[in-house]
Amino acid sequence: MEKKIIEYVWLDGYNPEPNLRSKTKIIEHILEHPKLMDIPLWSYDGSSTKQAEGHFSDCVLKPVKLYNDPTRGNNCYIALCEVLNPDGSPHISNHRTLIKENQAFSDNRNWWFGFEQEYVLIDNNTNLPLGFQDIQTQDPQGKYYCGVGSKQVNGRYIVEEHMNVCLASDLDITGINAEVLFGQWEFQLLGKGAKNACDDLWVARYLLERISEKYNVSVDYQPKPLKGDWNGSGMHTNFSSYKMRTVGGKEYFEKIFKALEENHKEHIAVYGSNNEERLTGKHETCSINQFRVGVSDRGASIRIPPSVNETWKGYLEDRRPSANANPYQIVKRIIDTITNGNRWDC
């Protein structure tokens, strides 16, 4: 029997966005690589995570996805968990269970989501974006996006370490780049399957937080980390259903646009707190009070890629979600809007 280190990772009950929590369990297992079914349920004190009262505080962790943990090495794993009540029912903070599997196709075949996760690395000594000396003397934005060189970017060593551990965890990370604000970065993650896409994003965030601990920096997901003439941080969400990718048609896409416009307020409600600070109509955004669709338009609410405008098959980019949004809520809202409850028509 060989000992394995399992890091149980879950989301707490804080609102409007949850925080990542984790704790470590050592198990003995006969297999070199344990499977998900081999990872036991575990409990924790929900009164310390805003998920229970002190007089009845146990919450249950149910592992739903198992990943390699390259931050620790061999025989180490990350178990992403759902939170359950003691009776086994989903906890009210468990948004993952609200995403329903499609009945016509397997989840992996139907919905695909590509998240563009922006974030700012904050120097804990200065409480400013990494590399900032002073806000007043910092050169304005313009030369930092996809920049090269120590005067244009800062924190690449953290970003590339994160990329490498994501790859080692078998996450489908598809790219990284420096963003418009100095000290701001982005990683892109593709997930095939609604729940799977969200699971992977949360684990990618967890890995980034773990790496940042080593360097005394914080990861800031706020939609407007710096006031003034600076870009905010978003999480543009690219999405497609099986029907969008294989059948498509201009009429079908126009129905999607109409449904998204009619449900704009419902989307904004779950697209991240303080998003009005970012969605101003400036800095590559559409105003939070407007809904607009545009071809290759980064100032639109929904961007139509040029290839889709030609073939009317493929994916769309929702540019409204902020960097701090909960992907489970984003994905549920998009699916519910497009299918209007009819999960066969997608």
CORTA-V620488 format. One record per backbone hydrogen bond with DSSP energy under -0.5 kcal/mol. CO is the residue of the C=O (numbers start at 1). NH is the residue of the N-H. Records with the same first field share a line. If there is no record, write none. Layout:
CO->NH ; NH
//
This chain:
2->29
4->6 ; 27
5->7 ; 77
6->8 ; 25
7->9 ; 79
8->23
9->81
10->21
19->12
21->10
23->8
25->6 ; 27
27->4
29->2
32->34
35->38
36->39
38->40
42->61
44->46 ; 59
45->48
46->49 ; 51 ; 52
49->13
53->56
54->57
56->53
57->46
59->44
60->62 ; 84
61->42 ; 63
62->82
65->80
67->78
68->70
69->72 ; 73
73->76
75->5
76->69
77->7
78->67 ; 80
79->9
80->64 ; 65
82->62 ; 84
83->91
84->60
85->88
89->85
91->94
93->95
94->97
95->98
96->99
98->100
106->109 ; 110
107->111
111->193
112->240
113->115 ; 191
114->238
115->117 ; 189
116->118 ; 236
117->187
119->185
120->122 ; 220
121->130
122->124 ; 218
123->126 ; 127 ; 128
128->123
129->132
134->138
140->143
144->147
149->152 ; 153
155->158 ; 159
156->160
157->161
158->162
159->163
160->164
161->165
162->166
163->167
164->168
165->169
166->171
167->170
171->173
172->190
175->188
177->186
178->146
180->142
181->184
183->121
184->179
185->119
186->177
187->117
188->174 ; 175
189->115
191->113 ; 193
193->197
194->198
195->199
196->200
197->201
198->202
199->203
200->204
201->205
202->206
203->207
204->208
205->209
206->210
207->211
208->212
209->213
210->214
211->214 ; 215
212->215 ; 217
213->216
216->124
218->122 ; 220
219->221
220->120
222->225
223->233
228->230
232->234
233->323
234->118
236->116 ; 238
237->318
238->114
239->316
240->112
241->245
242->246
243->247 ; 248
244->314
249->253
250->254
251->255
252->256
253->257
254->258
255->259
256->260
257->261
258->262
259->263
261->264
263->267
264->268
265->269
266->270
267->270
268->271
271->322
272->275
274->277
275->278 ; 279
278->280
279->288
287->290
292->301 ; 302
294->296 ; 297 ; 304
296->298
297->300
301->319
302->294 ; 304
303->305 ; 317
304->296
305->308 ; 309
306->310
307->311
308->312
312->249
315->305
316->239 ; 318
317->303 ; 319
318->237
321->235
322->325
325->327
326->329 ; 330
327->331
328->332
329->333
330->334
331->335
332->336
333->337
334->338
335->339
336->340
339->342
341->343
342->345
344->346
346->243 ; 244
//
